[in-house]
Amino acid sequence: MAPNNEDVIKDIVESIRRLVRAEYLDSQKMSKQYGLTGPQSLVLRLLIKKGALSSADLSRQMYVTPSNITGIIDRLEKKGLVERIRKQGDRRVALITLTPSGQKLGQTIPDPIEKRFVNQLADLEPEHLQILAMAMNQILNLIDTRGADETTLEERL
């Protein structure tokens, strides 16, 4: 490996570490400030955006297993932020809805780092976005991310 390549590679790896660290710190701040984990805050945001959802719908949209979403919902219910309401016409299905305090908290929690990142990306020229997309895909291919999409959100946090 050429010496110049070695420096560039070190910079790339360091940048990825900084990105992971920023995500971690953002999650920690959310936990300290609002008493919510990343997945819990995502449930609140999804319910604000989409209204009442079944746990199966939440599970699919969050890429977590049904058993994981049950635990997340249980903890939010204990905090008085969500409640389960039986769906009319099919009592086997419970819809997860926000309580008034869940609605209030969900509207006050800050956007996660991903949303801020997306907003910044939207300001880039299409050509730059294409270059970034290709570079990210190449990085993911290099680290062999097959199966990563099957991991749950909690496993990734």
N, C-alpha and C positions, 0 to 999 in steps of 0.2 A: 504494500500500500504506500502510495506517495505521501511524503510528509505533509503536503498541503491538504490532501484528502483526509488525513488523520485529524487535522484541526477542524475541518468542516464537519466531519462525522461527530467529533466531540461536541461541537456547537449544536448540532441537530439533537443529539441525545440529551444535552443539557436543556435545550428548549422544551423537549417533551417532558422532562422532569419538572420544569417550572410550570408547565401547563397542568400536569397532574397535581402539583402542590397547590396551585391557585384554586383548582376545583375542590380539593380537600379543605382548604382554609375557608372557602365560601360556605361549604357544608357545616363546618365547625361554628362559624359565625351564626348561621341560621339556628343551629342547635342551642347555642348559648343565649342568643337574643330572644328567640321565640319558643324555645322548648320543643322544636320539631326536627325530625330527621329529614333528610332530603326526600325520601319516598313519602313521608307524611305530608310535607308541604306540597309535593306534586299531586297528591290526592285532593287536597283542598283546591289547588288551582284548576284541576280537571273538573271538579264538581262546580266550581264557579263558572267555568267556561261552558260546560256541556249540560249542566243540570244533573238531576238524579241519575245514577248509573248503577247497574248491578255489579257485584264484586267480580263476576266473570269479565264484564266490559272493562273494569278498572285493571284487572290482571293483564288483559291483552294490551291495553294502551300503555301500560307501564313496563311491559316485558318482565313481569314477575310471575312466579307460580301462584296458583290459586291458594295454596297454604300460606304463602308469604303475604298475599293481599289480605287474607283473613286476619293475620296477626297485626298488620298495619291498621286495618279498620278497627279491630278490637282496642288497640291503644288510643286511637283517635276518639273512639266512643267513650272510653274511660275518662278522657280529658273533656268530654262534653262538646266535642267539635263536630261530630257526625252522629247520625242515628240510622238504624235499619228500619225501613218501613216495608211491610209486605205488599207486593204488587197485587193490585186488584185483578181478579181473574186467574191468577196463578200464585197461590200462596206459597209455593215452593221457592219463589224468587223474592229476594229482599232487595229493594233499591236503597242505595246509600245516598243520604241527603245531608246537607249541611244544617247544623243548628244555627240559630242567630249568632252565637259566639263564634262558631266556625266560619260563618259568612264574613263576619267582621274581621277576624284574624286573617282569613284568606285574602281579603282585600288589602290588608296592610303589610303583609310580608313582601319583601323586595323580590324583584325578579332574580332568578338564579343566574349564575355566571353565563350559562349557555344562551339565555335570551339576550343578554347584553352583547355577547359575542356575535349572535345572529344579526343584531341590529348594526353592529360595526361592519360585518361582512356585506350587508346590504348596500353599504356606501361604496364598495369597491367596484371597479370597472369589470364588466363581464369577462374580459380576457384574463384579468388577475384572478378572478374566482375560478376559472377553468384551470389555471396553473396550480392554484392551491388544492383544488379537488384532485388533480392528477397526482400531486406530490403526496397528499394524504393517503390516497389509494395505494400508492407505491409503498409508503411506510407500512401500512396495514398488511399489504402482501408480504413484505419482508419479514414481519414478525409473525406471519401465519395466523391470522385471526379467524380462521375457519372455526365455527362453533361459538364464536364470541356473541353472535346474535342470539344464541339460545341461552346465554347466561342471563340471570335475572338482574334487574336494576340493583338490588341490594348487594349482589355479589360484585357488581362493578363499583359500588360506592365505597 
